Amino acid sequence: MPRGSAEQPRRPVLLRRAVLFGVPALYVCLGLLHPTTNPGLGDPTAQFIGLHVAQLFLIGGLGYALWLLVEDRPGRAARLARGLVLPFVILYTALDAILGIAWGVAAQKANELPQADQPGAGVLVDSLTEATPLGYVLYFGAGVVWLAVAIAVVAALAGEAPWPVIVLMGVGSAMFALGHAPPTGPIGMGLFLAGVVWWELGTRRTSPVAAGSGPAPAVGDAPVPSGATDTEPPGRRLTPVEWTLVLVPPLALATLEVLHPQPQHTVSALLDVATWFTTFHALQLPLIGLVGLSVLLLAHRVGGVHTWSLRLGLGSFLVFFSAYDVLAGIGTGLAMRSARSLTATEAQRVFDVVRDWPGLSPVLALSILGTGGWVLAVGALALSGRRRQLPRRVWVALLMAAVLLMGGHPFPFGTLAFGCFFVAALMLLRDDTNRQRGPMGESVDRQPAPHMVDVERGMPVVSQVTGAAAQLRDERACAGRWNPWRRDLRRGAVDGGTGQWSRPGMPEMAMPDRVL
């Protein structure tokens, strides 16, 4: 059953509305419970930490809600909104991890120290608000990217949404960009939610996109093999730019993991590598987002991009792995770098706070959830490739990429995991390139002529010439043989189901076996 048809089951609609309505509503509740000031030494921290851990789930859900609003919509604004969802998730996750979870955990650990040692550990809390270029990027970048993606969503809906929806979503987005804490956070997200509900329950029911017209399938989409499920749309060919985005990020991340600092757990060792520790994880943060984009684009090529397992796994990887990178990487580096100007005793107290961060229950849970998301997403991609009869070496390499990251992201397991993903994508690109070229290197994968396309629906009227016929035609052309069917092959098409020859203005005729 095609997606978006009138016979579409109610379950996808209910899940869609659960995300569109539930996530903003929970964000309003979180904003109302959020304290107006961050905790300091001696203040309770349990609620503060719990709210910001919960916010990680809501960040991923909010990004998915924005994606659902523009998923099948055409236009530049919709494409821009889809492109900005990933930067929003990465930057807002990093902001939440540093000024939320890291702040709360640092204050909690400092409160557990003896009274005389707490001022030294308090330097760690102060370092999190230190004015640095990275801090400015996280603090202002998260709000700006949220505002940009929300305004792009509003612009994409402006052609069909009434002006109250535009005003509610636009004003709400601007208020929420000022901060998620009260009063601007709950009010802004409440206005945004009101606009989404108005659009979803009112205008969208009469929208052509909602009625199931949707975008037509792209010409040249790969056929679905017999082993694939009907619920997964067929894979499509990727452009050279998309293949670049598939191949470069995992290769860069695999190479970067070779340089991952792995110091001994001593004060002097961490002080020596504090700057490089911070820089490395700051470089790793955008690559995590780009690798997530690589997985998404490769899923478009393999097929099954709409499966819940891939979407859930990819969202978990982007949110929780990014948060773990910020906490255990950037947070530790900033803390130990600030401890260089302290006395030996005070530096030891800072070390006592940060040395167990990766082993603390909130931070360790982020690592498990992030790695589990990678395993789920890439594993689902490998199984989808197996169902769609991809070469065994491709889906086995994807399966190895999913499993190897369970050993950790530093060298060697991280390098092997992202390297296997790169190798799998490279093998798939090579197979696609070989399949699209004839024996003399000439492309045989031609698009239908304009007269073969229904202009109103944008779909092929008849199927294209089969690959065997096109390859045989090029072989005979290269051999210099005259073929009476050669001109017709350019202007007509063979119906693959009946073997009949179809040409505008002429009756159908059987194709000679020597040509087929």
Secondary structure as UniProt FT lines:
FT   TURN            3..4
FT   TURN            6..7
FT   HELIX           10..33
FT   TURN            41..42
FT   HELIX           46..70
FT   TURN            71..72
FT   HELIX           76..96
FT   HELIX           97..102
FT   HELIX           103..112
FT   HELIX           115..117
FT   HELIX           118..127
FT   TURN            128..129
FT   HELIX           133..157
FT   TURN            158..160
FT   HELIX           163..177
FT   TURN            182..183
FT   HELIX           184..201
FT   HELIX           203..206
FT   TURN            208..212
FT   TURN            219..220
FT   TURN            226..227
FT   TURN            230..231
FT   HELIX           240..258
FT   HELIX           267..272
FT   HELIX           274..302
FT   TURN            305..306
FT   HELIX           308..316
FT   HELIX           317..321
FT   HELIX           322..324
FT   HELIX           325..331
FT   HELIX           332..338
FT   HELIX           339..341
FT   HELIX           344..354
FT   TURN            355..356
FT   HELIX           357..359
FT   HELIX           361..387
FT   TURN            388..389
FT   HELIX           392..404
FT   HELIX           405..407
FT   TURN            411..412
FT   HELIX           413..435
FT   TURN            439..440
FT   HELIX           450..452
FT   STRAND          453..454
FT   TURN            455..458
FT   STRAND          459..460
FT   HELIX           467..478
FT   TURN            479..480
FT   TURN            484..485
FT   HELIX           486..491
FT   STRAND          493..494
FT   TURN            496..498
FT   STRAND          500..503
FT   TURN            504..505
FT   STRAND          506..510
FT   TURN            513..515
//
